[in-house]
Structure formats: C-alpha cells, structure tokens
C-alpha cells in the first residue's frame, strides 16, 4: 500500500513512520510513504502558501493553487484518481471500521491542512472524503494523518504477526478488549484470574468475551448500546 502525504511539514513524520510496527512494514515492503511539500508549489519567491480569508475573520487560509499543483504532481503517477482524504475537524470521525475500509485501497493521498483551513474550491476538486480524529481542533493535519496511517497499516496483511493480531483488539468487533495479564502470577497482592492459568481454551475464550462486554458496558456505554442493538 502506498501513502502520499501532502504537507507543509514533512519532517514531522520522520521518526513516527520509521519505528516499531510501521517501520518494520516499510522495511518489508508492505507499505511505502511519499511526502510532497506543498510549499514547493507556492509559485512565488516568498514561498507563501496562505492569505487572508475573503469576508474577513481571524487567521489565514491555505491558497488553492499550491495544493492543487502538489496534488497533481502526485496524481499523475497513477492511472486512475487516487483516493484522497483531507484531515479536517469537520470530517467524519475516524474509527476502526473506517480504518478497515481504507485498508482496501492500494494508494491513498492524505492532505494535511494548516492555519484556518483550506480554500474550499480545491477541496471540492480533489478530495473524496474528510476525516476527523476527534471533536477537537489541532494546529494542522499532520498528527491526524499519523493516526490514520498507523490504524490503517495495522490492518494490512503481513504487518502484524499472529501474536500481534488486531482481531482481538479493542473496537475490532464493536467491543473493548478484555483485561490482559502477564508474569508474575501475583503482583502487589493481586493474582492473575485462575481461569487464565487453567489451560482450558474454551473457558478462557468465554471468559474473555464476557469481560469484553463488561468493559465496554462500564467504560463506553455508548459503544455497548450500539453493539447490543446490532447483535440482538
């Protein structure tokens, strides 16, 4: 899978995408990242990419031409239009289901905005969907892009080993994950639940399912109600 990231700050991604599971996926050729600096397409000697908003108001708005030119430099590599996502607080809130949907694309373009936003005309022209990682505002789209990349890459074949499989993780089937334990068997006077030491895999699976439901009902009642409605 290939990600093309359109950004004013490509260096922000260096460490994040070269470490841990994502870094391993890059080394194994499962995923590739290409960064295009929008400022390189400013078309003026001052490399300016923003201007005051028409109609007045606070802040600056990213101009359309530099973004469009940056996008075209990427899109021309593909035979068909690449799926293009704008990271925006106005977008659909990102979740595990959306991560799974995005994982089916061979290539994705991520547009990272900045300042007070992006001229609507270029969004209308190139963007297929807008995604938000939560109901709050960040300085730019770089951090949301990293979140989307991490969640999507984990869904790709070969990125996670069997031991790291995403199928038992929180949100995969609409429930939070069950509590996890490891050595030592006793810590600060608290013991690992006996069922996990029993070796009875059917009972362990049943216990974990029950705990997932309990965790979700207690910590995320909104998720629990949604899961209950969908499974009854």
C-alpha positions as CSV (number, residue, x, y, z in Angstrom):
1,X,0.0,0.0,0.0
2,X,1.2,3.5,-0.8
3,X,0.5,6.7,1.1
4,X,1.2,10.1,-0.5
5,X,1.2,12.8,2.1
6,X,0.7,16.5,1.1
7,X,2.0,18.6,3.9
8,X,3.9,21.8,4.9
9,X,5.9,19.8,7.5
10,X,7.2,16.5,6.1
11,X,9.9,16.3,8.7
12,X,7.2,15.8,11.4
13,X,6.7,12.2,10.1
14,X,10.4,11.0,10.2
15,X,10.5,9.2,13.5
16,X,6.9,8.1,13.7
17,X,6.9,6.2,10.5
18,X,10.3,4.6,10.8
19,X,9.8,3.0,14.2
20,X,8.1,-0.1,15.7
21,X,5.5,-1.9,13.6
22,X,5.1,0.7,10.9
23,X,8.9,0.9,10.4
24,X,9.0,-2.9,10.1
25,X,6.2,-2.7,7.5
26,X,8.3,-0.2,5.5
27,X,11.4,-2.4,5.6
28,X,9.3,-5.4,4.5
29,X,7.9,-3.5,1.5
30,X,4.3,-3.8,2.7
31,X,3.8,0.0,2.8
32,X,5.5,3.0,1.3
33,X,5.3,6.7,2.1
34,X,6.0,9.6,-0.2
35,X,5.9,13.2,1.1
36,X,5.2,16.2,-1.0
37,X,5.9,19.6,0.5
38,X,3.1,21.9,-0.5
39,X,5.3,24.9,-0.1
40,X,7.5,23.7,-3.0
41,X,4.5,24.6,-5.3
42,X,3.9,28.1,-3.9
43,X,4.8,29.7,-7.2
44,X,6.1,32.8,-5.6
45,X,9.6,34.0,-4.4
46,X,8.5,34.1,-0.8
47,X,7.1,30.5,-0.8
48,X,3.8,31.9,0.6
49,X,1.0,29.4,0.7
50,X,-1.7,31.2,2.7
51,X,-3.6,34.5,2.5
52,X,-6.3,36.4,4.4
53,X,-9.9,34.9,4.1
54,X,-12.4,36.7,1.9
55,X,-15.2,38.1,4.0
56,X,-12.8,38.9,6.9
57,X,-12.1,36.8,10.0
58,X,-9.2,35.6,12.1
59,X,-6.2,33.6,10.8
60,X,-5.0,32.7,7.3
61,X,-6.4,30.3,4.7
62,X,-4.2,28.0,2.5
63,X,-4.4,29.0,-1.1
64,X,-5.8,26.6,-3.6
65,X,-3.2,26.7,-6.4
66,X,-0.3,25.4,-4.4
67,X,-2.3,22.5,-3.0
68,X,-3.7,21.7,-6.4
69,X,-0.3,21.7,-8.1
70,X,1.1,19.5,-5.3
71,X,-1.8,17.1,-5.7
72,X,-1.4,16.9,-9.5
73,X,2.3,16.1,-9.2
74,X,1.2,13.0,-7.2
75,X,-1.9,12.1,-9.0
76,X,-0.1,11.9,-12.4
77,X,1.7,8.8,-11.2
78,X,-1.5,6.8,-11.2
79,X,-3.7,5.5,-14.0
80,X,-6.8,6.4,-12.0
81,X,-7.6,9.1,-9.4
82,X,-6.1,8.1,-6.1
83,X,-8.4,8.1,-3.1
84,X,-7.8,11.4,-1.5
85,X,-8.5,12.3,2.2
86,X,-8.5,15.7,3.8
87,X,-7.7,15.6,7.6
88,X,-10.3,18.1,9.0
89,X,-12.2,18.7,12.2
90,X,-15.3,18.9,10.0
91,X,-14.8,15.4,8.7
92,X,-16.4,12.0,9.7
93,X,-15.0,10.9,13.0
94,X,-12.4,8.2,12.4
95,X,-12.9,4.7,13.8
96,X,-11.9,1.1,13.3
97,X,-14.5,0.4,10.7
98,X,-13.2,3.3,8.6
99,X,-9.6,2.1,9.1
100,X,-10.6,-1.3,7.7
101,X,-12.3,0.4,4.7
102,X,-9.2,2.5,3.9
103,X,-7.0,-0.6,4.1
104,X,-8.6,-1.9,0.9
105,X,-7.1,0.9,-1.2
106,X,-3.8,0.4,-3.0
107,X,-3.0,4.1,-2.7
108,X,-4.2,6.9,-0.6
109,X,-3.4,10.6,-0.7
110,X,-3.6,12.4,2.7
111,X,-3.9,16.2,2.6
112,X,-2.8,17.9,5.8
113,X,-4.2,21.4,6.1
114,X,-2.9,24.2,8.4
115,X,-3.8,27.7,9.6
116,X,-7.6,28.3,9.5
117,X,-8.2,25.8,6.8
118,X,-8.0,25.3,3.0
119,X,-9.8,27.1,0.2
120,X,-13.0,25.2,-0.4
121,X,-12.6,25.2,-4.2
122,X,-9.6,22.9,-4.2
123,X,-11.2,20.6,-1.6
124,X,-14.2,20.3,-3.9
125,X,-11.9,19.4,-6.8
126,X,-9.6,16.8,-5.3
127,X,-11.0,15.4,-2.0
128,X,-13.0,12.2,-1.8
129,X,-13.7,12.3,1.9
130,X,-12.9,14.3,5.0
131,X,-11.8,12.6,8.2
132,X,-11.5,13.9,11.8
133,X,-9.8,12.0,14.6
134,X,-12.0,13.6,17.2
135,X,-14.2,16.6,18.2
136,X,-11.3,19.0,18.8
137,X,-9.1,21.2,16.8
138,X,-5.4,20.7,16.2
139,X,-2.8,23.0,14.6
140,X,-2.6,21.0,11.4
141,X,-3.4,17.7,9.7
142,X,-0.1,16.1,10.3
143,X,-0.9,14.4,13.7
144,X,-4.3,13.1,12.4
145,X,-2.6,11.8,9.3
146,X,-0.2,9.8,11.5
147,X,-3.1,8.4,13.5
148,X,-4.9,7.3,10.3
149,X,-1.7,5.8,8.8
150,X,-1.0,3.8,12.0
151,X,-4.5,2.4,12.3
152,X,-4.8,1.5,8.6
153,X,-1.4,-0.1,8.3
154,X,-2.2,-2.4,11.2
155,X,-5.0,-3.9,9.1
156,X,-2.7,-4.8,6.2
157,X,-1.7,-8.4,5.6
158,X,1.7,-9.1,7.0
159,X,2.1,-6.0,9.1
160,X,1.2,-7.7,12.4
161,X,2.4,-11.2,13.4
162,X,0.0,-13.7,14.7
163,X,0.9,-12.7,18.3
164,X,0.0,-9.1,17.5
165,X,-3.2,-9.8,15.6
166,X,-5.7,-7.0,15.5
167,X,-8.7,-9.3,15.6
168,X,-8.8,-9.4,19.4
169,X,-8.1,-5.7,20.0
170,X,-10.5,-3.0,21.2
171,X,-13.0,-1.8,18.7
172,X,-12.4,-4.6,16.2
173,X,-15.8,-6.2,16.7
174,X,-17.5,-3.2,18.4
175,X,-16.3,-4.1,21.9
176,X,-13.4,-3.1,24.1
177,X,-10.7,-5.6,24.6
178,X,-10.7,-7.9,27.7
179,X,-8.2,-7.3,30.5
180,X,-4.7,-8.6,29.9
181,X,-2.2,-10.2,32.3
182,X,1.3,-11.5,32.2
183,X,4.1,-12.6,34.6
184,X,4.4,-12.6,37.6
185,X,1.3,-14.6,38.6
186,X,1.0,-12.3,41.7
187,X,1.7,-8.6,41.9
188,X,1.1,-6.3,44.8
189,X,-1.1,-8.9,46.4
190,X,-3.3,-9.3,43.3
191,X,-3.3,-12.6,41.4
192,X,-4.0,-13.4,37.8
193,X,-7.5,-14.8,37.3
194,X,-7.3,-18.6,37.7
195,X,-9.2,-19.2,34.5
196,X,-6.3,-17.8,32.5
197,X,-4.0,-20.4,34.1
198,X,-6.3,-23.3,33.6
199,X,-5.3,-24.2,30.0
200,X,-8.9,-24.6,29.1
201,X,-9.1,-22.5,25.9
202,X,-12.9,-22.7,25.5
203,X,-13.4,-21.4,29.0
204,X,-10.8,-18.8,28.5
205,X,-12.4,-17.6,25.3
206,X,-15.8,-17.5,27.1
207,X,-14.3,-15.5,30.0
208,X,-12.6,-13.0,27.7
209,X,-15.8,-12.5,25.7
210,X,-17.8,-11.8,29.0
211,X,-15.1,-9.4,30.2
212,X,-15.1,-7.5,26.9
213,X,-18.8,-7.0,27.2
214,X,-18.4,-5.9,30.9
215,X,-15.5,-3.5,30.0
216,X,-17.5,-1.9,27.2
217,X,-20.7,-1.5,29.2
218,X,-18.7,0.1,32.1
219,X,-16.3,2.3,30.2
220,X,-18.1,3.0,26.9
221,X,-21.8,2.7,27.4
222,X,-22.4,4.4,24.0
223,X,-20.4,1.6,22.3
224,X,-22.2,-1.0,24.4
225,X,-25.6,0.2,23.4
226,X,-24.6,0.3,19.7
227,X,-23.2,-3.3,19.9
228,X,-26.2,-4.6,21.8
229,X,-28.6,-3.1,19.2
230,X,-26.6,-4.6,16.3
231,X,-26.3,-8.1,17.9
232,X,-29.8,-8.6,19.2
